[in-house]
Amino acid sequence: MTTWTIDDLCQLIDHTNLKPNATTADMHTLCDEARQYHFRMVAIESSQVARCAQMLKGTDVHVGAAISFPLGQTSVATKVFETKDALANGATEIDYVVNRTELKNGNWDYVRDEMQQIVDVCNEAKVPSKVIFETQELTKDEKIRLCQIAAEVKPTFVKTSTGFSLAGGATLEDVELMRANVPAEVSVKAAGGIRDADTFLAMVKAGARRIGCSAGIPIIEEIRRRMDEQGVDHIEL
């Protein structure tokens, strides 16, 4: 079991606003909240990167760009360009969506090359990389094959979902499956549909070491309330 303080749990959260109609005021709110709660990262569309990087200047909150989001259906060259552009604008983490057509075609060489090129760009820039699977649209064999490719390429994280799929978001079963099929140096991020403290804590217990959600504040406040009621300053999971 691992001991977690409130700040430890806050550092697992990628505070998210990926709405296509998000305004500058919305980004100010997102960044202010991330700073106040000491969340690890703000998860935003790449078009918002320069704005959020300026808002978070001088803090240790990371700026995470979502690449080819949410469909993943752009060319490798386009994804690489968008990654480089986001980094140039101040992104300090990258989450990209795999090409689901080529995945479903069984074109694993394409999927591997795409992952390798984006991870290489991130490694050169010394920033974390996250590969978004969209697990609810995949078979168990497809999830395992993606994990096997990630085990070779070694992105920083494999990630369950965009949160935009009608098929659903993160499940405990998928977090456990991914954790079991990537090496220790590749972490697991759970995202999509994580809206309450119990689900959040269950994902962490299952092995997720980053949680993408827009409900981070009510989740943390509920956990804080439980700790206060129990007279403790940490939990064990």
Short mmCIF file of the C-alpha atoms (twelve columns), coordinates in Angstrom:
data_MODEL
# 
_entry.id   MODEL 
# 
loop_
_atom_site.group_PDB 
_atom_site.id 
_atom_site.type_symbol 
_atom_site.label_atom_id 
_atom_site.label_alt_id 
_atom_site.label_comp_id 
_atom_site.label_asym_id 
_atom_site.label_seq_id 
_atom_site.Cartn_x 
_atom_site.Cartn_y 
_atom_site.Cartn_z 
_atom_site.pdbx_PDB_model_num 
ATOM 1   C CA . MET A 1   0.000   0.000  0.000   1 
ATOM 2   C CA . THR A 2   1.012   3.604  -0.611  1 
ATOM 3   C CA . THR A 3   0.413   6.586  1.677   1 
ATOM 4   C CA . TRP A 4   -1.196  9.630  0.046   1 
ATOM 5   C CA . THR A 5   -1.614  13.144 1.444   1 
ATOM 6   C CA . ILE A 6   -4.031  15.641 -0.106  1 
ATOM 7   C CA . ASP A 7   -1.152  17.269 -1.979  1 
ATOM 8   C CA . ASP A 8   0.023   13.870 -3.237  1 
ATOM 9   C CA . LEU A 9   -3.456  13.239 -4.630  1 
ATOM 10  C CA . CYS A 10  -3.665  16.723 -6.157  1 
ATOM 11  C CA . GLN A 11  -0.383  15.987 -7.929  1 
ATOM 12  C CA . LEU A 12  -2.077  13.083 -9.710  1 
ATOM 13  C CA . ILE A 13  -4.677  15.337 -11.328 1 
ATOM 14  C CA . ASP A 14  -4.576  16.739 -14.849 1 
ATOM 15  C CA . HIS A 15  -7.167  19.514 -14.437 1 
ATOM 16  C CA . THR A 16  -9.109  19.461 -17.671 1 
ATOM 17  C CA . ASN A 17  -11.024 21.804 -19.937 1 
ATOM 18  C CA . LEU A 18  -11.043 20.516 -23.505 1 
ATOM 19  C CA . LYS A 19  -14.327 22.100 -24.535 1 
ATOM 20  C CA . PRO A 20  -14.128 23.463 -28.088 1 
ATOM 21  C CA . ASN A 21  -15.936 26.649 -27.010 1 
ATOM 22  C CA . ALA A 22  -13.771 27.333 -23.939 1 
ATOM 23  C CA . THR A 23  -13.107 31.051 -23.563 1 
ATOM 24  C CA . THR A 24  -10.116 32.980 -22.287 1 
ATOM 25  C CA . ALA A 25  -12.047 33.495 -19.051 1 
ATOM 26  C CA . ASP A 26  -12.523 29.727 -18.782 1 
ATOM 27  C CA . MET A 27  -8.763  29.246 -19.167 1 
ATOM 28  C CA . HIS A 28  -8.105  31.821 -16.445 1 
ATOM 29  C CA . THR A 29  -10.419 29.891 -14.136 1 
ATOM 30  C CA . LEU A 30  -8.797  26.568 -15.013 1 
ATOM 31  C CA . CYS A 31  -5.284  27.878 -14.405 1 
ATOM 32  C CA . ASP A 32  -6.228  29.691 -11.196 1 
ATOM 33  C CA . GLU A 33  -7.806  26.502 -9.841  1 
ATOM 34  C CA . ALA A 34  -4.812  24.396 -10.845 1 
ATOM 35  C CA . ARG A 35  -2.493  26.820 -9.090  1 
ATOM 36  C CA . GLN A 36  -4.670  26.988 -5.966  1 
ATOM 37  C CA . TYR A 37  -4.997  23.209 -5.607  1 
ATOM 38  C CA . HIS A 38  -1.484  22.431 -6.830  1 
ATOM 39  C CA . PHE A 39  -2.729  20.092 -9.550  1 
ATOM 40  C CA . ARG A 40  -0.033  18.539 -11.732 1 
ATOM 41  C CA . MET A 41  -1.210  19.851 -15.081 1 
ATOM 42  C CA . VAL A 42  -3.885  21.670 -17.027 1 
ATOM 43  C CA . ALA A 43  -5.152  19.566 -19.946 1 
ATOM 44  C CA . ILE A 44  -6.151  21.814 -22.831 1 
ATOM 45  C CA . GLU A 45  -6.449  21.992 -26.600 1 
ATOM 46  C CA . SER A 46  -3.180  22.942 -28.280 1 
ATOM 47  C CA . SER A 47  -4.686  26.260 -29.421 1 
ATOM 48  C CA . GLN A 48  -4.873  27.300 -25.746 1 
ATOM 49  C CA . VAL A 49  -1.257  26.441 -24.902 1 
ATOM 50  C CA . ALA A 50  0.381   29.858 -25.301 1 
ATOM 51  C CA . ARG A 51  -2.398  31.489 -23.273 1 
ATOM 52  C CA . CYS A 52  -2.166  28.995 -20.399 1 
ATOM 53  C CA . ALA A 53  1.627   28.938 -20.428 1 
ATOM 54  C CA . GLN A 54  1.594   32.672 -19.811 1 
ATOM 55  C CA . MET A 55  -1.034  32.361 -17.078 1 
ATOM 56  C CA . LEU A 56  0.974   29.657 -15.292 1 
ATOM 57  C CA . LYS A 57  4.386   31.244 -15.734 1 
ATOM 58  C CA . GLY A 58  6.422   30.979 -12.533 1 
ATOM 59  C CA . THR A 59  4.424   28.022 -11.166 1 
ATOM 60  C CA . ASP A 60  5.166   24.303 -11.260 1 
ATOM 61  C CA . VAL A 61  1.811   23.473 -12.879 1 
ATOM 62  C CA . HIS A 62  2.444   21.798 -16.216 1 
ATOM 63  C CA . VAL A 63  0.744   22.803 -19.455 1 
ATOM 64  C CA . GLY A 64  -0.549  19.748 -21.292 1 
ATOM 65  C CA . ALA A 65  -1.432  19.935 -24.987 1 
ATOM 66  C CA . ALA A 66  -3.958  17.511 -26.474 1 
ATOM 67  C CA . ILE A 67  -2.711  16.531 -29.929 1 
ATOM 68  C CA . SER A 68  -5.023  15.446 -32.768 1 
ATOM 69  C CA . PHE A 69  -7.813  15.591 -30.239 1 
ATOM 70  C CA . PRO A 70  -10.237 13.914 -29.879 1 
ATOM 71  C CA . LEU A 71  -10.336 11.717 -32.989 1 
ATOM 72  C CA . GLY A 72  -6.665  11.071 -33.708 1 
ATOM 73  C CA . GLN A 73  -7.390  11.006 -37.420 1 
ATOM 74  C CA . THR A 74  -4.600  13.171 -38.775 1 
ATOM 75  C CA . SER A 75  -1.381  12.109 -40.450 1 
ATOM 76  C CA . VAL A 76  1.776   11.360 -38.497 1 
ATOM 77  C CA . ALA A 77  3.417   14.435 -40.008 1 
ATOM 78  C CA . THR A 78  0.506   16.602 -38.864 1 
ATOM 79  C CA . LYS A 79  0.662   15.185 -35.336 1 
ATOM 80  C CA . VAL A 80  4.418   15.714 -35.164 1 
ATOM 81  C CA . PHE A 81  4.020   19.312 -36.361 1 
ATOM 82  C CA . GLU A 82  1.255   19.988 -33.853 1 
ATOM 83  C CA . THR A 83  3.409   18.496 -31.083 1 
ATOM 84  C CA . LYS A 84  6.388   20.664 -31.996 1 
ATOM 85  C CA . ASP A 85  4.183   23.743 -32.301 1 
ATOM 86  C CA . ALA A 86  2.627   23.102 -28.882 1 
ATOM 87  C CA . LEU A 87  6.061   22.690 -27.326 1 
ATOM 88  C CA . ALA A 88  7.257   25.910 -28.960 1 
ATOM 89  C CA . ASN A 89  4.241   27.691 -27.479 1 
ATOM 90  C CA . GLY A 90  5.008   26.491 -23.960 1 
ATOM 91  C CA . ALA A 91  3.533   23.007 -23.557 1 
ATOM 92  C CA . THR A 92  5.370   20.912 -20.989 1 
ATOM 93  C CA . GLU A 93  3.404   17.658 -21.508 1 
ATOM 94  C CA . ILE A 94  1.850   16.046 -24.593 1 
ATOM 95  C CA . ASP A 95  -1.233  13.787 -24.814 1 
ATOM 96  C CA . TYR A 96  -1.901  12.453 -28.320 1 
ATOM 97  C CA . VAL A 97  -4.642  10.224 -29.732 1 
ATOM 98  C CA . VAL A 98  -3.649  7.163  -31.738 1 
ATOM 99  C CA . ASN A 99  -4.906  6.784  -35.303 1 
ATOM 100 C CA . ARG A 100 -7.894  4.572  -34.632 1 
ATOM 101 C CA . THR A 101 -8.463  3.720  -38.308 1 
ATOM 102 C CA . GLU A 102 -4.976  2.275  -38.679 1 
ATOM 103 C CA . LEU A 103 -5.320  0.561  -35.323 1 
ATOM 104 C CA . LYS A 104 -8.580  -1.080 -36.390 1 
ATOM 105 C CA . ASN A 105 -6.964  -1.985 -39.733 1 
ATOM 106 C CA . GLY A 106 -4.345  -3.910 -37.770 1 
ATOM 107 C CA . ASN A 107 -1.646  -1.681 -39.225 1 
ATOM 108 C CA . TRP A 108 0.574   -2.000 -36.193 1 
ATOM 109 C CA . ASP A 109 3.702   -0.790 -38.008 1 
ATOM 110 C CA . TYR A 110 1.919   2.506  -38.656 1 
ATOM 111 C CA . VAL A 111 0.762   2.757  -35.038 1 
ATOM 112 C CA . ARG A 112 4.268   2.019  -33.773 1 
ATOM 113 C CA . ASP A 113 5.908   4.541  -36.136 1 
ATOM 114 C CA . GLU A 114 3.435   7.226  -35.101 1 
ATOM 115 C CA . MET A 115 4.085   6.556  -31.418 1 
ATOM 116 C CA . GLN A 116 7.843   6.480  -31.928 1 
ATOM 117 C CA . GLN A 117 7.937   9.782  -33.802 1 
ATOM 118 C CA . ILE A 118 5.853   11.647 -31.227 1 
ATOM 119 C CA . VAL A 119 7.676   10.119 -28.252 1 
ATOM 120 C CA . ASP A 120 11.012  10.998 -29.864 1 
ATOM 121 C CA . VAL A 121 9.965   14.651 -30.143 1 
ATOM 122 C CA . CYS A 122 8.882   14.668 -26.504 1 
ATOM 123 C CA . ASN A 123 12.033  12.929 -25.321 1 
ATOM 124 C CA . GLU A 124 14.177  15.448 -27.182 1 
ATOM 125 C CA . ALA A 125 12.267  18.259 -25.462 1 
ATOM 126 C CA . LYS A 126 12.450  16.378 -22.128 1 
ATOM 127 C CA . VAL A 127 8.678   16.480 -21.588 1 
ATOM 128 C CA . PRO A 128 6.290   13.647 -20.677 1 
ATOM 129 C CA . SER A 129 4.376   11.925 -23.473 1 
ATOM 130 C CA . LYS A 130 0.999   10.210 -23.154 1 
ATOM 131 C CA . VAL A 131 -0.626  7.892  -25.692 1 
ATOM 132 C CA . ILE A 132 -4.444  7.919  -25.653 1 
ATOM 133 C CA . PHE A 133 -5.969  4.524  -26.529 1 
ATOM 134 C CA . GLU A 134 -9.767  5.128  -26.405 1 
ATOM 135 C CA . THR A 135 -10.089 1.767  -24.695 1 
ATOM 136 C CA . GLN A 136 -13.868 1.435  -24.810 1 
ATOM 137 C CA . GLU A 137 -13.699 1.196  -28.600 1 
ATOM 138 C CA . LEU A 138 -11.048 -1.532 -28.576 1 
ATOM 139 C CA . THR A 139 -11.007 -5.274 -28.092 1 
ATOM 140 C CA . LYS A 140 -8.913  -6.769 -25.315 1 
ATOM 141 C CA . ASP A 141 -6.391  -8.027 -27.887 1 
ATOM 142 C CA . GLU A 142 -6.092  -4.535 -29.405 1 
ATOM 143 C CA . LYS A 143 -5.483  -2.985 -25.987 1 
ATOM 144 C CA . ILE A 144 -2.797  -5.545 -25.210 1 
ATOM 145 C CA . ARG A 145 -1.130  -5.028 -28.604 1 
ATOM 146 C CA . LEU A 146 -1.031  -1.278 -28.013 1 
ATOM 147 C CA . CYS A 147 0.506   -1.898 -24.595 1 
ATOM 148 C CA . GLN A 148 3.125   -4.142 -26.176 1 
ATOM 149 C CA . ILE A 149 4.052   -1.396 -28.633 1 
ATOM 150 C CA . ALA A 150 4.213   1.096  -25.761 1 
ATOM 151 C CA . ALA A 151 6.472   -1.318 -23.887 1 
ATOM 152 C CA . GLU A 152 8.901   -1.067 -26.822 1 
ATOM 153 C CA . VAL A 153 8.608   2.668  -27.512 1 
ATOM 154 C CA . LYS A 154 8.266   3.719  -23.852 1 
ATOM 155 C CA . PRO A 155 6.044   6.796  -23.764 1 
ATOM 156 C CA . THR A 156 5.785   8.244  -20.276 1 
ATOM 157 C CA . PHE A 157 2.137   7.193  -19.974 1 
ATOM 158 C CA . VAL A 158 -0.473  5.072  -21.664 1 
ATOM 159 C CA . LYS A 159 -3.886  6.701  -21.251 1 
ATOM 160 C CA . THR A 160 -7.318  5.139  -21.321 1 
ATOM 161 C CA . SER A 161 -9.546  7.656  -23.053 1 
ATOM 162 C CA . THR A 162 -10.227 11.124 -24.440 1 
ATOM 163 C CA . GLY A 163 -13.457 11.467 -22.489 1 
ATOM 164 C CA . PHE A 164 -15.216 12.315 -25.766 1 
ATOM 165 C CA . SER A 165 -16.093 8.823  -26.982 1 
ATOM 166 C CA . LEU A 166 -19.762 7.846  -26.914 1 
ATOM 167 C CA . ALA A 167 -18.555 4.339  -26.005 1 
ATOM 168 C CA . GLY A 168 -17.440 5.540  -22.565 1 
ATOM 169 C CA . GLY A 169 -14.315 6.413  -20.612 1 
ATOM 170 C CA . ALA A 170 -11.958 4.828  -18.112 1 
ATOM 171 C CA . THR A 171 -12.787 1.570  -16.341 1 
ATOM 172 C CA . LEU A 172 -10.982 -0.188 -13.526 1 
ATOM 173 C CA . GLU A 173 -10.610 -3.251 -15.732 1 
ATOM 174 C CA . ASP A 174 -8.802  -1.266 -18.406 1 
ATOM 175 C CA . VAL A 175 -6.511  0.454  -15.906 1 
ATOM 176 C CA . GLU A 176 -5.596  -2.946 -14.448 1 
ATOM 177 C CA . LEU A 177 -5.107  -4.439 -17.920 1 
ATOM 178 C CA . MET A 178 -2.857  -1.602 -19.030 1 
ATOM 179 C CA . ARG A 179 -0.858  -1.649 -15.793 1 
ATOM 180 C CA . ALA A 180 -0.305  -5.402 -16.208 1 
ATOM 181 C CA . ASN A 181 0.886   -5.080 -19.803 1 
ATOM 182 C CA . VAL A 182 3.340   -2.176 -19.722 1 
ATOM 183 C CA . PRO A 183 6.665   -2.104 -17.848 1 
ATOM 184 C CA . ALA A 184 7.150   -0.169 -14.631 1 
ATOM 185 C CA . GLU A 185 8.769   2.769  -16.444 1 
ATOM 186 C CA . VAL A 186 5.533   3.369  -18.400 1 
ATOM 187 C CA . SER A 187 2.791   4.780  -16.171 1 
ATOM 188 C CA . VAL A 188 -0.984  4.606  -16.636 1 
ATOM 189 C CA . LYS A 189 -3.303  7.600  -16.888 1 
ATOM 190 C CA . ALA A 190 -7.040  7.146  -16.380 1 
ATOM 191 C CA . ALA A 191 -9.354  9.676  -18.002 1 
ATOM 192 C CA . GLY A 192 -12.975 9.900  -19.012 1 
ATOM 193 C CA . GLY A 193 -15.968 9.767  -16.671 1 
ATOM 194 C CA . ILE A 194 -14.066 10.124 -13.385 1 
ATOM 195 C CA . ARG A 195 -16.400 12.393 -11.449 1 
ATOM 196 C CA . ASP A 196 -16.420 11.292 -7.800  1 
ATOM 197 C CA . ALA A 197 -14.005 10.488 -4.997  1 
ATOM 198 C CA . ASP A 198 -14.707 6.762  -4.876  1 
ATOM 199 C CA . THR A 199 -14.001 6.300  -8.592  1 
ATOM 200 C CA . PHE A 200 -10.885 8.466  -8.346  1 
ATOM 201 C CA . LEU A 201 -9.498  6.492  -5.413  1 
ATOM 202 C CA . ALA A 202 -10.332 3.181  -7.048  1 
ATOM 203 C CA . MET A 203 -8.399  4.205  -10.169 1 
ATOM 204 C CA . VAL A 204 -5.373  5.134  -8.071  1 
ATOM 205 C CA . LYS A 205 -5.570  1.858  -6.172  1 
ATOM 206 C CA . ALA A 206 -5.750  -0.001 -9.513  1 
ATOM 207 C CA . GLY A 207 -2.462  1.559  -10.588 1 
ATOM 208 C CA . ALA A 208 -3.283  4.865  -12.301 1 
ATOM 209 C CA . ARG A 209 -0.620  7.454  -11.581 1 
ATOM 210 C CA . ARG A 210 -2.322  10.325 -13.336 1 
ATOM 211 C CA . ILE A 211 -6.033  11.110 -13.470 1 
ATOM 212 C CA . GLY A 212 -7.508  13.340 -16.154 1 
ATOM 213 C CA . CYS A 213 -10.763 14.950 -15.069 1 
ATOM 214 C CA . SER A 214 -12.707 18.183 -14.841 1 
ATOM 215 C CA . ALA A 215 -14.097 17.301 -11.394 1 
ATOM 216 C CA . GLY A 216 -10.803 17.473 -9.518  1 
ATOM 217 C CA . ILE A 217 -11.944 20.123 -7.059  1 
ATOM 218 C CA . PRO A 218 -15.095 18.370 -5.761  1 
ATOM 219 C CA . ILE A 219 -13.172 15.086 -5.680  1 
ATOM 220 C CA . ILE A 220 -10.359 16.550 -3.578  1 
ATOM 221 C CA . GLU A 221 -12.779 18.395 -1.305  1 
ATOM 222 C CA . GLU A 222 -14.700 15.173 -0.633  1 
ATOM 223 C CA . ILE A 223 -11.488 13.313 0.197   1 
ATOM 224 C CA . ARG A 224 -10.409 16.204 2.440   1 
ATOM 225 C CA . ARG A 225 -13.775 16.062 4.238   1 
ATOM 226 C CA . ARG A 226 -13.368 12.328 4.848   1 
ATOM 227 C CA . MET A 227 -9.856  12.828 6.208   1 
ATOM 228 C CA . ASP A 228 -11.065 15.600 8.520   1 
ATOM 229 C CA . GLU A 229 -13.861 13.388 9.811   1 
ATOM 230 C CA . GLN A 230 -11.359 10.621 10.540  1 
ATOM 231 C CA . GLY A 231 -8.788  13.011 12.028  1 
ATOM 232 C CA . VAL A 232 -6.041  11.915 9.615   1 
ATOM 233 C CA . ASP A 233 -3.796  13.737 7.163   1 
ATOM 234 C CA . HIS A 234 -3.319  10.862 4.728   1 
ATOM 235 C CA . ILE A 235 -4.932  7.762  3.284   1 
ATOM 236 C CA . GLU A 236 -3.470  4.425  2.284   1 
ATOM 237 C CA . LEU A 237 -4.306  2.759  -1.007  1 
# 
